[in-house]
Protein backbone atom coordinates (compact mmCIF):
# COMPACT_ATOMS: atom_id res chain seq x y z
CA UNK A 1 0.00 0.00 0.00
CA UNK A 2 1.30 3.45 -0.93
CA UNK A 3 0.37 6.40 1.29
CA UNK A 4 1.54 9.94 0.67
CA UNK A 5 1.12 12.68 3.23
CA UNK A 6 1.45 16.21 1.94
CA UNK A 7 1.94 18.85 4.58
CA UNK A 8 2.85 22.50 4.73
CA UNK A 9 5.94 23.71 6.53
CA UNK A 10 8.87 22.11 8.27
CA UNK A 11 8.55 20.26 11.54
CA UNK A 12 10.65 22.34 13.89
CA UNK A 13 10.36 20.61 17.25
CA UNK A 14 12.92 17.85 17.80
CA UNK A 15 10.55 15.63 19.77
CA UNK A 16 8.00 15.77 16.94
CA UNK A 17 10.68 14.95 14.35
CA UNK A 18 11.67 11.95 16.47
CA UNK A 19 8.04 10.82 16.63
CA UNK A 20 7.63 11.18 12.87
CA UNK A 21 10.78 9.17 12.21
CA UNK A 22 9.71 6.50 14.72
CA UNK A 23 6.35 5.88 13.03
CA UNK A 24 7.79 6.02 9.52
CA UNK A 25 10.29 3.33 10.57
CA UNK A 26 7.55 1.18 12.15
CA UNK A 27 5.42 1.53 9.01
CA UNK A 28 8.12 0.50 6.51
CA UNK A 29 7.41 -3.25 6.66
CA UNK A 30 3.66 -2.72 6.17
CA UNK A 31 3.26 0.25 3.83
CA UNK A 32 5.15 2.63 1.61
CA UNK A 33 4.55 5.94 3.40
CA UNK A 34 6.15 9.07 2.04
CA UNK A 35 6.04 12.68 3.11
CA UNK A 36 5.89 15.62 0.74
CA UNK A 37 6.71 18.84 2.52
CA UNK A 38 5.36 22.02 0.94
CA UNK A 39 7.22 25.21 1.76
CA UNK A 40 5.16 27.45 4.02
CA UNK A 41 4.32 30.69 2.24
CA UNK A 42 4.83 33.91 4.16
CA UNK A 43 3.27 36.58 2.01
CA UNK A 44 0.87 39.45 2.29
CA UNK A 45 -1.71 37.77 4.50
CA UNK A 46 -3.49 34.63 5.60
CA UNK A 47 -5.62 34.17 2.46
CA UNK A 48 -2.66 34.81 0.16
CA UNK A 49 -0.56 32.30 2.10
CA UNK A 50 -3.24 29.61 1.94
CA UNK A 51 -3.77 30.20 -1.78
CA UNK A 52 -0.04 29.93 -2.55
CA UNK A 53 0.34 26.81 -0.43
CA UNK A 54 -2.78 25.29 -2.03
CA UNK A 55 -1.35 25.83 -5.51
CA UNK A 56 1.75 23.89 -4.48
CA UNK A 57 -0.31 21.11 -2.87
CA UNK A 58 -2.33 20.62 -6.06
CA UNK A 59 0.88 20.16 -8.06
CA UNK A 60 1.57 17.03 -6.00
CA UNK A 61 -1.83 15.35 -5.85
CA UNK A 62 -5.05 14.74 -7.70
CA UNK A 63 -7.34 12.81 -5.41
CA UNK A 64 -6.78 13.29 -1.70
CA UNK A 65 -8.30 13.31 1.75
CA UNK A 66 -7.96 16.52 3.73
CA UNK A 67 -7.29 16.29 7.46
CA UNK A 68 -9.34 18.95 9.21
CA UNK A 69 -11.17 19.16 12.53
CA UNK A 70 -14.46 19.68 10.69
CA UNK A 71 -14.21 16.37 8.85
CA UNK A 72 -15.66 12.94 9.51
CA UNK A 73 -14.27 11.17 12.54
CA UNK A 74 -13.17 7.54 12.19
CA UNK A 75 -12.45 4.86 14.74
CA UNK A 76 -9.13 3.07 14.24
CA UNK A 77 -10.86 0.00 12.71
CA UNK A 78 -12.82 2.31 10.38
CA UNK A 79 -9.57 3.96 9.27
CA UNK A 80 -8.11 0.51 8.63
CA UNK A 81 -11.14 -0.34 6.50
CA UNK A 82 -10.84 3.00 4.64
CA UNK A 83 -7.19 2.27 3.83
CA UNK A 84 -7.86 -1.36 2.88
CA UNK A 85 -10.25 -0.26 0.16
CA UNK A 86 -7.45 1.55 -1.63
CA UNK A 87 -4.11 0.57 -3.13
CA UNK A 88 -2.77 4.01 -2.35
CA UNK A 89 -4.00 7.33 -1.11
CA UNK A 90 -2.88 10.90 -0.51
CA UNK A 91 -3.64 12.88 2.63
CA UNK A 92 -3.20 16.64 3.03
CA UNK A 93 -2.43 18.46 6.27
CA UNK A 94 -2.59 22.24 5.96
CA UNK A 95 -0.34 24.82 7.53
CA UNK A 96 -0.90 26.97 10.62
CA UNK A 97 -3.94 28.65 9.03
CA UNK A 98 -5.37 25.54 7.40
CA UNK A 99 -6.06 25.36 3.67
CA UNK A 100 -7.85 27.50 1.14
CA UNK A 101 -11.46 26.95 0.15
CA UNK A 102 -10.19 25.70 -3.20
CA UNK A 103 -8.25 22.86 -1.55
CA UNK A 104 -11.18 22.02 0.70
CA UNK A 105 -13.46 21.93 -2.34
CA UNK A 106 -11.14 19.62 -4.29
CA UNK A 107 -10.74 17.09 -1.48
CA UNK A 108 -12.28 13.67 -2.13
CA UNK A 109 -13.13 13.56 1.56
CA UNK A 110 -12.40 15.40 4.80
CA UNK A 111 -11.23 13.45 7.84
CA UNK A 112 -10.92 14.60 11.43
CA UNK A 113 -8.67 13.08 14.07
CA UNK A 114 -10.48 15.10 16.74
CA UNK A 115 -12.85 18.01 17.10
CA UNK A 116 -10.19 19.63 19.26
CA UNK A 117 -7.58 21.88 17.68
CA UNK A 118 -3.98 20.69 17.56
CA UNK A 119 -0.95 22.33 16.00
CA UNK A 120 -0.33 21.37 12.39
CA UNK A 121 3.01 19.92 13.51
CA UNK A 122 1.57 17.72 16.29
CA UNK A 123 -1.14 16.31 14.07
CA UNK A 124 1.60 14.86 11.84
CA UNK A 125 2.74 12.51 14.61
CA UNK A 126 -0.83 11.72 15.70
CA UNK A 127 -1.82 10.85 12.13
CA UNK A 128 1.24 8.67 11.52
CA UNK A 129 0.46 6.78 14.73
CA UNK A 130 -3.11 6.23 13.54
CA UNK A 131 -1.88 4.97 10.16
CA UNK A 132 0.46 2.60 12.02
CA UNK A 133 -2.43 1.45 14.22
CA UNK A 134 -4.62 0.90 11.14
CA UNK A 135 -1.87 -1.07 9.40
CA UNK A 136 -1.43 -3.32 12.45
CA UNK A 137 -5.18 -3.98 12.35
CA UNK A 138 -4.98 -4.83 8.65
CA UNK A 139 -1.99 -7.14 9.21
CA UNK A 140 -3.39 -8.75 12.34
CA UNK A 141 -0.59 -7.56 14.61
CA UNK A 142 -0.92 -7.09 18.36
CA UNK A 143 -0.91 -3.33 18.81
CA UNK A 144 -4.48 -2.18 18.64
CA UNK A 145 -6.61 -3.25 21.57
Buried (B, 14 or more C-beta within 10 A) or exposed (E): BEBBBBBBBEBEEEEBBEBBEBBBEBBEEBBEBEBBEBEBBEEEEEEEBBBBBBBBBBEEBEEBBBBBBEBEEBEBEEBBBBBEEEEEBBBBBBBEBBBBEEBBEBBEEBBBBEEEEBEBBBBBBBBBBBBBBBBBBBEEEEEBE
